[in-house]
Amino acid sequence: MRTTRQERYDAVIVGSGFAGANIAWLLARAGKRVLILEAGPGLDTSHGDLLERYLLATIKTPTAPYPPDAGALDPSRTNAPRPTTEALLFAWNDPARSYLEYAPGSLPFGSTSERLAGGTGNHWMGTAIRMDGADFSLQSAYGHGLDWPLGYDDLEPYYGQAEQLLGVAGDRAEQEEVNDIPYGAGYDYPQGPIPPSHGDRIFRAHVDGAAITADSPAAARTTSTPAGRNSGPFMNRSPCRGSTSCTPICPVRAKYDPREALRMALDTGRVELRAKAVVDAVHVDEGGAVTGLHYLTYDDVSVPAASGRTGEGVATGGVYVLAAHAIENARILLNTERATGRRVANSSGLVGRHLMDHPVYLAWGLMPAASPFYGYRGPQSTSGIETFRNGSFRRRRAAWRIEIGNGGWTWPIGDPYVTGADFVYGRNDSGLNPERRILAHRDYISTVNALLTRQFRLAFLVEQEADPSNRVELSDTWTDNLGIPRPRIHYGLSDYVRAGFASARAATERIVELLGATEHTVTSAEAPTAFRHDGQDYNYRGAGHMCGTHIMGPAPSNSVVDASQRTWDHPNLYLAGCGSMPSVGTQNPTLTMLALTCRTADDILARLA
């Protein structure tokens, strides 16, 4: 077995996603020498190769373009296993075929992640919305979840820095007004907003100004959604061409992804990327300082040898940053205690706890024949309804924002493929061919076009409060191919979240009425993601937002990291990413996570000075 030589760096970072790649870039730009340890493959696969994988994939899921191929339903067949959409669909509670093991009684955690250069940021949609002030004080304002040890004003300058790094397209005046948050004096987004879709205009005409919930006096207002996606040529990226495949991959690279920051970091000559290097333990001296990160290496991501493991090493530096995302950061820390007997960053006992997502209430329907929606044009979403993100109702139920989809029924059922196939094979999987007709030629074209152009969907991103019973621990039974214990998940939805779903369903009914549309939302009581609330069945979807597990807070007794994401227990160890967030609000968390990353980079540079 090979042993990798040891060199000392100013900083050693685990993971090359949004947090890891951007911290590396910010440190390198300041002259620091950085090592990135990436558990998956590096930058050897081009964007064109990833796009081809997606185009050739039979099931076009968020994980479809990204390696490994083997192991989607067999974690033992890859050295870089991760939760996949395929496993969620077909084997979520079978640890022989799914990376995650679940505790008895657990609901499935509906989101997936990637292990490769750029991380899960490879398949983010691009939504870049700021949290509002109340999102930072959920407990003190409404009696649920946890408060942050900082507020919006503390993070506002870093929001601006993050938006510049991403090249966000947005409308400052609109966002200030609809979200009731201030922006810095003279600040504006790098680009103007993405143009609204035809469907956005329909919402503005029929829904804006209406009351759609019984517990909020606010009126619905459709506004453009800030996005890390080009509205015109910018940052050597093409303008968006409306391919409607932002998740999982933009074919023309109009969307920012962390591989950009990674390449810029590497181009400085001060950053080294060591791929296929899986960190399994943190070394700490008697004084509490971290002295190194132990990692295992392998050669082949998809078809491992008998053991998979080909070598090991210890990376050393002045500062250490775990930025491997919420589940993997917790796994590294918990495995350190199991392997060495030394509890790391966990004097509070909270490592792995407060696992959160945005459980999504997904609804879909058909517009009247005389008023087509014309989906499948534009990026997956260009507008949303943000006017119900905050209010006194949060004392009783979770808040939500509404994402207006441009992708027809792609997310709900996998269209246009399902409806298209229904009229070829005489099926009714879409619910749009109850007579199971088989059509051809002009009849096929006119019928399918008439249905696909009328489809619309809504996604309610429901706030989930921090709950210590939702957590990541280590399996006692299952290991990965390198011998590291796999994650074991406890996950559920509180009554607070479930009441948010009930409100979302009622709002959907009102919106459908205002549109003059027909709802086609299907709820299955047999689905793994089914739950009941007030005698009604619901299904939820994952938003792809893994949060919590190493939350920040005001003191070592009630949190894992401080407001700079530095661990309370170790002066030179940081835990970066959405795992540090004590609450998730209703907006996609990537921008907030990147703002925290910028703040953390400043703290690291001050300590390395």
C-alpha positions as CSV (number, residue, x, y, z in Angstrom):
1,M,0.0,0.0,0.0
2,R,1.3,3.4,-1.0
3,T,2.0,6.1,1.7
4,T,1.7,9.6,0.4
5,R,4.5,12.0,1.3
6,Q,3.7,14.7,3.8
7,E,4.0,18.4,2.9
8,R,2.8,21.3,5.0
9,Y,0.3,23.9,3.6
10,D,-1.1,27.0,5.0
11,A,-4.6,25.4,4.8
12,V,-5.9,21.9,4.1
13,I,-9.5,21.8,2.8
14,V,-11.7,18.7,2.5
15,G,-14.1,18.9,-0.5
16,S,-14.1,21.0,-3.6
17,G,-17.7,22.2,-3.8
18,F,-19.0,25.7,-3.2
19,A,-17.4,26.1,0.2
20,G,-14.2,24.3,-0.4
21,A,-13.4,25.7,-3.9
22,N,-14.2,29.2,-3.0
23,I,-12.2,29.2,0.3
24,A,-9.3,27.8,-1.7
25,W,-9.6,30.6,-4.3
26,L,-9.9,33.4,-1.7
27,L,-6.9,32.1,0.3
28,A,-4.8,31.6,-2.8
29,R,-5.6,35.0,-4.0
30,A,-4.2,36.3,-0.7
31,G,-1.0,34.4,-1.3
32,K,-1.6,31.3,0.8
33,R,-0.7,27.7,-0.1
34,V,-3.6,25.4,-0.1
35,L,-4.2,21.6,-0.4
36,I,-7.7,20.4,-1.4
37,L,-8.5,16.7,-0.6
38,E,-11.4,15.6,-2.9
39,A,-13.0,12.2,-2.2
40,G,-14.2,11.8,-5.8
41,P,-12.5,12.2,-9.2
42,G,-10.9,15.5,-10.1
43,L,-11.2,17.8,-13.1
44,D,-10.3,15.1,-15.6
45,T,-13.9,14.8,-16.9
46,S,-14.8,17.7,-19.2
47,H,-18.1,19.5,-19.2
48,G,-18.8,18.1,-22.7
49,D,-18.2,14.5,-21.4
50,L,-20.6,15.1,-18.5
51,L,-23.2,16.6,-20.8
52,E,-22.9,13.5,-23.1
53,R,-23.5,11.2,-20.1
54,Y,-26.7,13.1,-19.3
55,L,-28.0,13.1,-22.9
56,L,-27.4,9.3,-23.2
57,A,-28.9,8.5,-19.7
58,T,-32.1,6.5,-19.8
59,I,-33.4,8.2,-16.6
60,K,-32.4,11.8,-16.6
61,T,-32.1,12.3,-12.8
62,P,-30.0,15.0,-11.0
63,T,-27.2,12.5,-10.6
64,A,-27.3,11.1,-14.2
65,P,-24.3,13.1,-15.6
66,Y,-21.9,12.4,-12.8
67,P,-19.6,9.5,-12.1
68,P,-19.5,6.8,-10.9
69,D,-21.7,4.8,-13.2
70,A,-21.4,1.6,-11.3
71,G,-22.8,1.7,-7.8
72,A,-26.0,3.7,-8.2
73,L,-27.8,0.8,-6.6
74,D,-24.8,-1.0,-5.2
75,P,-22.5,1.1,-3.0
76,S,-19.9,-1.7,-2.8
77,R,-19.2,-1.2,-6.5
78,T,-17.7,2.2,-6.2
79,N,-15.0,3.9,-4.1
80,A,-17.0,7.2,-4.0
81,P,-20.6,6.1,-3.0
82,R,-23.2,8.8,-2.4
83,P,-27.0,9.1,-2.0
84,T,-28.5,8.9,-5.5
85,T,-31.9,9.6,-7.0
86,E,-32.0,6.1,-8.2
87,A,-31.6,4.7,-4.7
88,L,-34.3,7.0,-3.4
89,L,-36.7,5.8,-6.1
90,F,-36.0,2.1,-5.9
91,A,-34.0,1.1,-2.8
92,W,-34.0,3.9,-0.2
93,N,-34.4,1.5,2.8
94,D,-32.1,-1.3,1.5
95,P,-28.5,-0.5,2.7
96,A,-27.2,-3.3,0.4
97,R,-28.3,-1.1,-2.5
98,S,-28.3,2.4,-1.0
99,Y,-25.4,4.4,0.5
100,L,-27.5,5.6,3.4
101,E,-28.7,3.3,6.2
102,Y,-31.9,4.4,8.0
103,A,-33.0,3.9,11.6
104,P,-36.3,2.1,12.1
105,G,-39.2,4.4,11.7
106,S,-37.3,7.0,9.7
107,L,-38.6,8.7,6.7
108,P,-36.2,8.9,3.7
109,F,-34.0,12.0,3.5
110,G,-35.0,13.1,0.0
111,S,-31.9,14.9,-1.2
112,T,-28.8,13.6,-2.9
113,S,-25.2,14.7,-3.2
114,E,-22.1,14.3,-5.4
115,R,-18.5,13.3,-4.7
116,L,-16.4,14.8,-7.5
117,A,-14.6,18.1,-8.3
118,G,-17.2,20.8,-7.8
119,G,-19.3,18.6,-5.5
120,T,-23.1,18.9,-5.4
121,G,-22.8,22.4,-6.8
122,N,-22.4,20.7,-10.2
123,H,-26.2,20.1,-10.2
124,W,-27.6,23.1,-8.3
125,M,-30.3,25.0,-10.2
126,G,-28.7,28.4,-9.7
127,T,-31.3,30.1,-7.4
128,A,-29.5,32.7,-5.3
129,I,-31.9,34.4,-2.8
130,R,-30.9,36.1,0.4
131,M,-32.4,35.1,3.8
132,D,-34.5,37.8,5.4
133,G,-34.0,39.1,8.9
134,A,-36.5,36.9,10.7
135,D,-34.9,33.8,9.2
136,F,-31.9,34.4,11.6
137,S,-34.1,34.5,14.7
138,L,-36.7,31.8,14.3
139,Q,-36.6,30.7,17.9
140,S,-36.8,34.2,19.5
141,A,-39.3,35.5,17.1
142,Y,-41.6,32.5,16.7
143,G,-40.7,29.9,19.2
144,H,-39.4,27.2,16.8
145,G,-36.0,25.9,15.9
146,L,-32.9,27.8,16.7
147,D,-31.4,31.3,16.3
148,W,-28.2,32.3,14.6
149,P,-25.4,33.9,16.5
150,L,-25.3,36.6,13.9
151,G,-28.0,38.6,12.0
152,Y,-28.7,39.7,8.5
153,D,-26.7,42.9,8.9
154,D,-23.6,40.9,9.9
155,L,-23.9,38.9,6.7
156,E,-25.1,41.6,4.3
157,P,-21.6,42.6,3.0
158,Y,-20.7,39.0,2.5
159,Y,-23.9,38.4,0.5
160,G,-22.7,41.1,-1.9
161,Q,-19.3,39.4,-2.1
162,A,-20.9,36.0,-2.8
163,E,-23.2,37.5,-5.5
164,Q,-20.1,38.9,-7.2
165,L,-18.3,35.5,-7.1
166,L,-21.4,33.8,-8.7
167,G,-22.2,36.6,-11.1
168,V,-25.8,36.7,-9.9
169,A,-28.5,38.1,-12.2
170,G,-31.2,39.9,-10.3
171,D,-33.2,43.1,-9.6
172,R,-32.1,44.8,-6.3
173,A,-35.0,47.1,-6.0
174,E,-37.5,44.3,-6.4
175,Q,-35.7,42.0,-3.9
176,E,-35.4,44.8,-1.3
177,E,-39.1,45.5,-1.6
178,V,-40.5,42.0,-1.7
179,N,-38.2,40.5,1.0
180,D,-38.0,43.7,3.2
181,I,-34.2,43.5,3.5
182,P,-31.7,46.3,2.9
183,Y,-28.8,46.1,0.5
184,G,-25.5,48.0,0.9
185,A,-25.4,51.6,-0.3
186,G,-24.8,51.8,-4.1
187,Y,-24.8,48.0,-4.5
188,D,-26.4,46.2,-7.4
189,Y,-26.3,42.7,-8.8
190,P,-23.6,42.0,-11.4
191,Q,-26.2,41.3,-14.0
192,G,-29.8,42.3,-14.7
193,P,-32.5,39.7,-14.1
194,I,-33.3,36.8,-16.3
195,P,-36.3,37.7,-18.5
196,P,-39.6,36.3,-17.3
197,S,-41.1,33.3,-19.0
198,H,-44.5,33.2,-20.7
199,G,-45.7,31.3,-17.6
200,D,-44.4,34.0,-15.3
201,R,-46.5,36.5,-17.1
202,I,-49.6,34.3,-16.7
203,F,-49.1,34.3,-13.0
204,R,-48.7,38.0,-12.8
205,A,-51.9,38.5,-14.8
206,H,-54.0,36.0,-12.8
207,V,-52.5,35.5,-9.4
208,D,-50.8,38.8,-8.4
209,G,-52.7,40.8,-5.8
210,A,-54.8,37.8,-4.6
211,A,-54.9,36.4,-1.1
212,I,-53.9,32.8,-1.4
213,T,-53.6,31.7,2.3
214,A,-56.1,32.1,5.2
215,D,-53.5,33.0,7.8
216,S,-51.6,35.8,6.0
217,P,-52.9,39.2,5.0
218,A,-50.1,39.4,2.3
219,A,-51.1,39.5,-1.4
220,A,-49.3,37.2,-3.9
221,R,-46.7,38.9,-6.0
222,T,-44.7,37.3,-8.8
223,T,-41.1,38.5,-8.9
224,S,-38.0,37.5,-10.7
225,T,-35.7,35.1,-8.9
226,P,-32.0,36.1,-8.5
227,A,-29.8,33.3,-10.1
228,G,-26.2,32.4,-10.6
229,R,-27.0,32.2,-14.3
230,N,-26.2,34.6,-17.1
231,S,-28.8,37.0,-18.5
232,G,-26.2,38.0,-21.0
233,P,-22.5,37.2,-21.8
234,F,-20.6,37.4,-18.5
235,M,-17.6,35.9,-16.8
236,N,-16.6,34.0,-20.0
237,R,-19.9,32.2,-19.8
238,S,-22.6,32.1,-22.4
239,P,-26.0,33.7,-21.8
240,C,-28.8,31.4,-20.8
241,R,-30.5,29.7,-23.8
242,G,-33.4,28.3,-22.0
243,S,-32.6,24.6,-22.1
244,T,-34.6,23.8,-19.0
245,S,-32.0,21.4,-17.7
246,C,-30.3,23.6,-15.1
247,T,-30.6,20.7,-12.8
248,P,-28.5,18.6,-13.4
249,I,-26.4,20.4,-16.1
250,C,-26.5,23.5,-18.2
251,P,-25.5,22.5,-21.8
252,V,-24.0,26.0,-22.6
253,R,-22.4,26.7,-19.2
254,A,-24.5,29.8,-18.6
255,K,-24.8,28.7,-15.0
256,Y,-22.0,29.1,-12.5
257,D,-20.6,26.0,-10.9
258,P,-17.9,25.6,-8.3
259,R,-15.5,24.1,-10.9
260,E,-15.0,27.7,-12.0
261,A,-13.6,28.7,-8.6
262,L,-11.6,25.5,-8.4
263,R,-9.9,26.3,-11.8
264,M,-9.2,29.8,-10.8
265,A,-7.6,28.6,-7.5
266,L,-5.5,26.1,-9.4
267,D,-4.4,28.7,-11.9
268,T,-2.7,30.7,-9.1
269,G,-0.2,27.9,-8.8
270,R,-0.7,28.0,-5.0
271,V,-3.4,25.3,-4.8
272,E,-3.0,21.6,-5.2
273,L,-6.0,19.3,-5.8
274,R,-5.5,15.8,-4.6
275,A,-8.5,13.8,-6.0
276,K,-9.6,10.3,-4.9
277,A,-8.5,11.0,-1.4
278,V,-11.1,10.2,1.2
279,V,-10.6,11.7,4.7
280,D,-11.5,9.4,7.5
281,A,-10.0,10.9,10.6
282,V,-8.8,14.1,12.2
283,H,-5.6,14.1,14.2
284,V,-5.5,16.3,17.3
285,D,-2.7,17.0,19.8
286,E,-3.1,17.1,23.6
287,G,-3.6,20.8,23.5
288,G,-6.6,20.5,21.3
289,A,-5.0,21.8,18.0
290,V,-5.5,19.8,14.9
291,T,-2.2,18.4,13.5
292,G,-3.3,16.6,10.4
293,L,-6.0,14.9,8.3
294,H,-5.7,11.2,7.7
295,Y,-7.0,10.1,4.3
296,L,-7.2,6.9,2.2
297,T,-6.6,6.7,-1.6
298,Y,-7.9,4.6,-4.4
299,D,-7.3,4.3,-8.1
300,D,-10.6,3.6,-9.8
301,V,-13.9,5.4,-8.9
302,S,-16.2,2.9,-10.6
303,V,-14.7,-0.5,-10.6
304,P,-12.7,-1.0,-7.4
305,A,-10.2,-3.7,-6.7
306,A,-10.9,-6.2,-4.0
307,S,-10.3,-3.8,-1.2
308,G,-10.4,-0.5,-3.1
309,R,-7.8,1.0,-0.9
310,T,-4.5,1.7,-2.5
311,G,-2.7,4.0,0.0
312,E,-3.0,6.5,2.8
313,G,-1.5,9.7,3.9
314,V,-1.7,12.5,6.4
315,A,-2.1,16.1,5.2
316,T,-0.7,18.8,7.4
317,G,-1.3,22.6,7.5
318,G,-1.8,25.6,9.7
319,V,-5.5,25.6,9.3
320,Y,-8.0,22.8,8.5
321,V,-11.4,23.1,6.8
322,L,-13.9,20.4,6.5
323,A,-16.2,21.4,3.6
324,A,-17.4,18.0,2.4
325,H,-21.2,18.9,3.0
326,A,-23.4,18.3,6.0
327,I,-23.6,14.5,6.0
328,E,-19.9,13.8,5.1
329,N,-18.5,16.4,7.5
330,A,-20.5,14.7,10.4
331,R,-19.3,11.3,9.2
332,I,-15.6,12.3,9.3
333,L,-15.9,13.7,12.8
334,L,-17.9,10.8,14.2
335,N,-15.6,8.3,12.5
336,T,-12.6,9.9,14.1
337,E,-14.0,9.1,17.6
338,R,-14.8,5.6,16.6
339,A,-11.4,5.0,15.0
340,T,-9.2,6.8,17.6
341,G,-11.3,7.1,20.7
342,R,-10.9,10.9,20.6
343,R,-14.0,13.0,20.4
344,V,-13.4,15.8,17.9
345,A,-15.4,19.1,17.7
346,N,-18.1,17.4,19.7
347,S,-17.9,18.5,23.3
348,S,-21.5,19.6,22.9
349,G,-22.6,16.2,21.6
350,L,-24.3,17.9,18.7
351,V,-22.3,16.7,15.7
352,G,-24.6,15.0,13.3
353,R,-27.8,16.5,14.9
354,H,-30.3,19.0,13.4
355,L,-30.2,17.5,9.9
356,M,-32.5,19.7,7.7
357,D,-33.7,20.0,4.1
358,H,-36.5,22.0,2.5
359,P,-39.2,19.3,2.2
360,V,-41.0,20.3,-1.0
361,Y,-44.7,20.2,-1.6
362,L,-44.9,19.7,-5.3
363,A,-48.1,20.5,-7.3
364,W,-48.9,20.4,-11.0
365,G,-51.8,20.9,-13.4
366,L,-53.0,21.9,-16.8
367,M,-53.9,25.3,-18.0
368,P,-57.1,25.7,-20.2
369,A,-56.6,24.9,-23.8
370,A,-57.1,28.6,-24.7
371,S,-54.4,29.7,-22.4
372,P,-51.3,27.5,-22.8
373,F,-48.4,27.9,-20.3
374,Y,-45.7,27.0,-22.7
375,G,-43.3,25.2,-20.4
376,Y,-40.0,23.6,-21.5
377,R,-38.8,27.1,-22.5
378,G,-36.3,28.9,-20.4
379,P,-34.4,27.8,-17.3
380,Q,-36.2,25.6,-14.9
381,S,-37.5,28.6,-12.9
382,T,-37.2,32.4,-13.5
383,S,-39.8,33.7,-11.0
384,G,-41.4,32.9,-7.7
385,I,-43.8,34.2,-5.1
386,E,-41.8,35.4,-2.0
387,T,-44.6,37.4,-0.2
388,F,-45.4,34.5,2.2
389,R,-41.9,33.8,3.6
390,N,-42.6,35.6,6.8
391,G,-45.4,36.5,9.2
392,S,-47.0,35.7,12.5
393,F,-48.2,32.4,11.1
394,R,-44.7,31.1,11.7
395,R,-45.7,30.6,15.3
396,R,-48.1,27.9,14.1
397,R,-46.7,26.4,10.9
398,A,-43.7,26.4,8.7
399,A,-43.3,29.2,6.1
400,W,-42.7,28.5,2.4
401,R,-41.8,30.2,-0.8
402,I,-43.2,29.3,-4.2
403,E,-40.9,28.4,-7.1
404,I,-42.8,28.7,-10.4
405,G,-41.5,26.0,-12.7
406,N,-40.8,26.4,-16.5
407,G,-40.1,22.7,-17.0
408,G,-43.6,21.4,-17.4
409,W,-44.0,18.1,-15.5
410,T,-40.3,17.2,-15.6
411,W,-39.9,17.1,-11.9
412,P,-43.3,15.6,-10.9
413,I,-43.4,12.7,-13.4
414,G,-40.4,12.8,-15.7
415,D,-42.0,14.5,-18.7
416,P,-42.0,15.1,-21.6
417,Y,-40.9,11.5,-21.9
418,V,-43.7,9.9,-19.8
419,T,-46.6,11.6,-21.6
420,G,-44.9,11.1,-25.0
421,A,-44.5,7.4,-24.3
422,D,-48.0,7.0,-23.1
423,F,-49.5,7.7,-26.5
424,V,-47.0,5.5,-28.2
425,Y,-47.5,2.4,-26.0
426,G,-51.1,3.0,-24.9
427,R,-50.3,3.6,-21.2
428,N,-51.6,6.2,-18.7
429,D,-48.5,6.7,-16.4
430,S,-48.9,10.5,-16.9
431,G,-52.6,10.5,-16.0
432,L,-53.3,12.2,-19.4
433,N,-54.2,9.2,-21.4
434,P,-57.0,7.5,-19.4
435,E,-58.4,5.8,-22.6
436,R,-54.9,4.4,-23.2
437,R,-55.0,5.5,-26.8
438,I,-52.1,4.7,-29.2
439,L,-51.6,7.6,-31.7
440,A,-49.3,8.2,-34.6
441,H,-48.4,10.9,-37.2
442,R,-50.4,14.1,-36.9
443,D,-52.8,12.8,-34.3
444,Y,-49.8,12.0,-32.0
445,I,-48.1,15.4,-32.6
446,S,-51.3,17.5,-32.1
447,T,-52.4,15.6,-29.0
448,V,-49.1,15.5,-27.2
449,N,-48.3,19.1,-28.0
450,A,-51.7,20.2,-26.8
451,L,-51.0,18.6,-23.4
452,L,-47.3,19.5,-23.0
453,T,-47.8,23.2,-23.7
454,R,-50.5,23.4,-21.0
455,Q,-48.5,21.9,-18.2
456,F,-47.3,23.9,-15.2
457,R,-45.9,23.0,-11.8
458,L,-45.4,24.7,-8.4
459,A,-42.8,23.8,-5.8
460,F,-43.4,25.0,-2.3
461,L,-40.0,25.0,-0.4
462,V,-41.2,24.4,3.1
463,E,-39.1,25.6,6.0
464,Q,-37.8,22.8,8.3
465,E,-36.8,23.8,11.8
466,A,-33.7,22.5,13.5
467,D,-34.6,19.3,15.4
468,P,-31.9,17.4,17.3
469,S,-33.8,14.1,16.6
470,N,-33.1,14.4,12.9
471,R,-29.5,13.3,12.8
472,V,-26.6,11.5,11.1
473,E,-24.7,8.8,13.0
474,L,-22.5,5.9,11.9
475,S,-23.7,2.5,10.8
476,D,-22.7,-0.4,13.1
477,T,-23.1,-2.8,10.2
478,W,-22.4,-1.2,6.8
479,T,-19.1,0.2,5.6
480,D,-18.1,1.6,2.2
481,N,-15.5,-0.1,0.0
482,L,-12.7,1.6,1.8
483,G,-13.8,0.2,5.2
484,I,-15.3,3.5,6.5
485,P,-18.7,3.2,8.3
486,R,-21.5,4.5,6.2
487,P,-24.0,7.2,7.4
488,R,-27.1,6.1,9.3
489,I,-30.0,8.5,9.2
490,H,-32.8,9.5,11.5
491,Y,-35.2,11.8,9.7
492,G,-38.8,12.9,10.1
493,L,-41.1,15.8,9.6
494,S,-42.5,17.7,12.7
495,D,-46.1,18.9,13.1
496,Y,-44.7,22.4,12.4
497,V,-43.5,21.3,8.9
498,R,-46.6,19.2,8.3
499,A,-48.8,22.2,9.0
500,G,-46.8,24.1,6.4
501,F,-47.7,21.4,3.9
502,A,-51.4,21.8,4.7
503,S,-51.1,25.5,4.0
504,A,-49.2,24.9,0.7
505,R,-52.0,22.5,-0.4
506,A,-54.7,25.1,0.4
507,A,-52.7,27.8,-1.5
508,T,-52.3,25.5,-4.5
509,E,-56.1,25.1,-4.6
510,R,-56.5,28.8,-4.6
511,I,-53.9,29.4,-7.3
512,V,-55.4,26.7,-9.6
513,E,-58.8,28.4,-9.2
514,L,-57.3,31.8,-10.1
515,L,-55.6,30.4,-13.2
516,G,-58.8,28.6,-14.3
517,A,-56.6,25.5,-14.5
518,T,-57.1,21.8,-13.6
519,E,-55.0,20.3,-10.9
520,H,-53.3,16.9,-11.6
521,T,-51.2,16.5,-8.4
522,V,-51.0,12.9,-7.4
523,T,-50.5,11.8,-3.7
524,S,-49.7,8.2,-2.9
525,A,-50.2,6.9,0.6
526,E,-47.9,4.0,-0.3
527,A,-44.9,6.2,-1.3
528,P,-41.9,6.1,1.0
529,T,-42.2,9.9,1.4
530,A,-45.9,9.7,2.4
531,F,-47.2,11.1,5.7
532,R,-50.6,12.1,7.2
533,H,-51.7,15.4,8.7
534,D,-55.2,16.1,9.9
535,G,-56.5,13.0,8.2
536,Q,-55.0,14.0,4.8
537,D,-52.2,12.2,2.9
538,Y,-49.2,14.1,1.6
539,N,-45.9,13.4,-0.2
540,Y,-42.7,15.4,0.0
541,R,-39.7,15.7,-2.3
542,G,-36.1,16.6,-1.4
543,A,-34.9,20.0,-2.5
544,G,-31.2,19.0,-2.6
545,H,-30.4,21.2,0.4
546,M,-28.4,19.2,3.1
547,C,-28.2,21.5,6.1
548,G,-27.4,21.2,9.8
549,T,-25.3,18.6,11.5
550,H,-22.6,21.0,12.8
551,I,-24.6,24.1,13.7
552,M,-23.2,27.5,14.7
553,G,-24.2,29.1,17.9
554,P,-23.2,31.5,20.7
555,A,-21.5,29.0,23.0
556,P,-19.7,25.6,23.0
557,S,-22.5,24.1,25.1
558,N,-25.2,24.6,22.4
559,S,-23.4,24.5,19.1
560,V,-20.4,23.0,17.2
561,V,-19.0,26.1,15.5
562,D,-19.0,29.8,16.2
563,A,-20.2,32.6,13.9
564,S,-17.1,32.2,11.7
565,Q,-17.6,28.4,11.4
566,R,-14.6,27.8,13.6
567,T,-15.0,24.8,15.9
568,W,-15.3,25.7,19.6
569,D,-13.0,22.8,20.6
570,H,-10.1,23.3,18.2
571,P,-8.6,26.7,17.4
572,N,-7.5,25.7,13.8
573,L,-10.4,23.6,12.6
574,Y,-13.3,25.0,10.6
575,L,-16.5,23.3,9.4
576,A,-17.7,25.1,6.4
577,G,-21.0,24.8,4.5
578,C,-24.7,24.4,5.0
579,G,-24.1,22.1,7.9
580,S,-23.4,25.2,10.0
581,M,-26.8,26.8,9.4
582,P,-29.1,26.8,12.6
583,S,-32.1,27.5,10.4
584,V,-32.8,27.3,6.7
585,G,-35.6,29.8,6.1
586,T,-37.5,29.1,2.9
587,Q,-34.9,30.1,0.3
588,N,-32.4,27.9,-1.4
589,P,-29.4,28.0,0.9
590,T,-26.5,28.1,-1.5
591,L,-26.1,31.9,-1.5
592,T,-26.2,32.1,2.3
593,M,-23.7,29.2,2.5
594,L,-21.3,31.1,0.2
595,A,-21.7,34.3,2.1
596,L,-20.7,32.4,5.3
597,T,-17.8,30.9,3.3
598,C,-16.5,34.4,2.4
599,R,-16.8,35.4,6.1
600,T,-14.9,32.3,7.1
601,A,-12.2,33.0,4.6
602,D,-11.6,36.5,6.2
603,D,-11.4,34.8,9.6
604,I,-8.8,32.3,8.4
605,L,-6.7,34.9,6.7
606,A,-6.7,37.0,9.9
607,R,-5.4,33.9,11.8
608,L,-2.8,33.1,9.2
609,A,-1.5,36.7,9.1
